Amino acid sequence: MTGNRGFERREEGFEAKVHLEGEQRFRLEMKRDKLFATWAAAQLGMDDEQTKSYQAELCKEDLTEPGDEDVIRRVLADFAEKNLDVAEDAVRAKIQECWQDVLKAEG
């Protein structure tokens, strides 16, 4: 029976690690979204107060579905609404750049 308890402890440790990694990734994605929203808000000509609100909106938007597509669609729609000519490739490159910046900052 001692062998089973050792297995259970390893399993519990693995589950805790996976949970912690999930929380850490979520936190990093929210930082990325805020950075990305700051860039998008600048393109949209938003002031500081509007930028903070936009950051919160994009962070919420990112929770609607897995992956980045929800956030990218939102930013592209906001750009289109303001008749900004920003290519989808540029938006996708920027969100990846923001992700790299967040990872570098975390060290």
N, C-alpha and C positions, 0 to 999 in steps of 0.2 A: 504494500500500500504506500510505502514511502516514495516509491518511484512515481506513482500517480500524483502525489502532492507536488513533487518537483516539476512535473509536467504542467500542472495547474498553475504554479507560480510563474513558470516561463510564459505560459499562455496569457496570464494576467499582465505580466510585464510587457509582452508584445502588444496587447490591446491598449495598454496605457500609452505606449510609445506611438502607436498609430493615432490615438486620440489627440495626443500632444502635437504631433506633426500636422494633423488636420487643423487644429486651432491655430498653429503657427502660420500655416499657409493662408488661412482665412484672414488673419491679421495682416500679413504681407500683401494680400490681394486688396484689402481695404486701403492700405497705404498707396498701393499702385493706382487704385481708382481715384484717390484724392489728387495725386500728382497728375494723372491724366486729365481729370476734370479741371484742374488749374490751367493746364495748357489749352484745353478746349474753351474754357471760359475766356481766356485771353484772346483767342481767335474770334470769339463772339462779342468782344468788346465789353465784357462785364466788369463792374466795379468790385471792390473787395467783399462787400456784403452779398452781392449777387453770386460771386464766386463761391463763398462758403455755402450758400444755399444749393448751388449747382453741385458742389462736392457731395453733399448729403443725398441729393437726388440720384446721382450716378452710383453711389454706394448702395442705395436701396435697389436701383435698377439691376445691379449685378447679382442680386439675390433672386431674381425672377426665374432664371434658368442656369444650368451649369455652363461653364465656359465664359468666353468674352463677348460672344455674339450680341447679347442683349445690350451691353454697354456700347459696342461699336455701332449698332443700329441706331441707338438713341443719339449719339454724337453726330452721326451722318445725317439723321433727320433734323437735328437742331441746326446744323450747318446749311442744309438745303432750305430750311425755313427762312434763314437769313440771307439766302442766295450767295453763300460763300462757296467758292470753287476750291474745295480741298478734296483731293483724290482719296478714294477708299484705301488705296495702298499706303498713302501717307498716314492715314488714321491708324491703320493696322501696324505700321512701322513705329508710330509714336507710342502706342500702348505697349509694344514689346520693349521699346527704349525705356519707358517708365518702369517696367518690370525689372529690367536689368539694373536701373538706378537704385531701386528699392533693395534688390539683392546685394548690390555692392555696399550700400549704406548699412546693411545688417552685418556685413563682414563675413 
